[in-house]
Amino acid sequence: MLSFEDLYISYSPEVYRFSVWLSGNKADAEDITAETFTRAWVNLAQIRTETLKAYLFTIARNIFLESKRKRHEHEDLPETFPDTKTNPEKIVELQSELDQIRGTLLSLPEADRSAFVMRVQHDLPYEEIARVLNISETAAKVKVHRARKFIFANHSKKD
């Protein structure tokens, strides 16, 4: 049987990254990740998806949606990830590009953003994405394709 520590060590980085992309906020992502593992551990015997990763993403997404419904607003906080080995101009350029992509991604509908992040960031198969979002596999493919197209179109305009 999988221990809580093993579960957390194995999957928390991916759940956290997924949560950051969903919420756009590191503090919210930390809360979502913590709550995800609490709920997962309590309900581990009731897994309803093929993979544990998809199950954890489902929980994280549901927590994000619950918190969004409770808040009714979304505040964007600037985030910086300084690289001490890169010159300041490059840091500003990279941060600006990341902010543009993050802004574009956050402007997508939540289901499209979730599908895109699960596919691109976490390499989940379309079948699992469809289960998490409770849609058909074809609809999952369409959501990922539309998100890619939208992000590329909006990112290309700014260059």
Residue pairs with C-beta under 8 A, 6 or more apart in sequence:
2 44
4 37
4 41
7 37
7 40
7 41
7 44
7 52
8 37
11 37
11 52
11 53
11 56
12 33
12 37
14 53
14 56
14 122
15 32
15 33
15 36
15 37
15 56
15 57
15 60
16 29
16 30
16 33
17 121
17 122
18 57
18 60
18 117
18 118
18 121
18 122
19 28
19 29
19 30
19 32
19 33
19 36
19 60
19 64
20 26
20 29
21 105
21 113
21 117
21 121
22 29
22 32
22 60
22 61
22 64
22 110
22 113
22 114
22 117
23 29
23 32
23 64
23 67
24 74
24 76
24 102
24 106
25 75
25 76
25 77
25 79
26 79
28 64
28 67
31 67
32 60
32 63
32 64
32 67
33 60
35 59
35 63
36 56
36 59
36 60
36 63
37 56
39 59
39 63
40 55
40 56
40 59
47 55
48 55
49 55
49 58
49 128
49 131
49 132
50 127
50 128
50 131
51 124
51 128
53 122
53 124
53 128
54 124
54 128
54 129
54 131
54 132
57 118
57 122
57 124
57 132
58 131
58 132
61 114
61 132
61 133
64 110
65 110
68 74
68 110
74 106
76 103
76 106
78 99
80 95
81 95
81 98
82 91
83 90
83 91
83 94
86 94
100 154
100 155
100 158
101 151
101 155
104 150
104 151
104 154
104 155
105 113
105 116
105 117
105 147
105 151
106 113
107 154
108 116
108 147
108 150
108 151
111 133
111 135
111 143
112 143
112 146
112 147
112 150
113 147
114 132
114 133
115 129
115 133
115 140
115 143
115 144
115 147
116 143
116 144
116 147
116 148
116 151
118 124
118 128
118 129
118 132
119 126
119 129
119 140
119 144
120 144
120 148
124 132
126 137
126 140
126 141
126 144
127 137
127 140
129 140
129 143
129 144
130 136
130 137
130 139
130 140
133 139
133 140
133 143
135 143
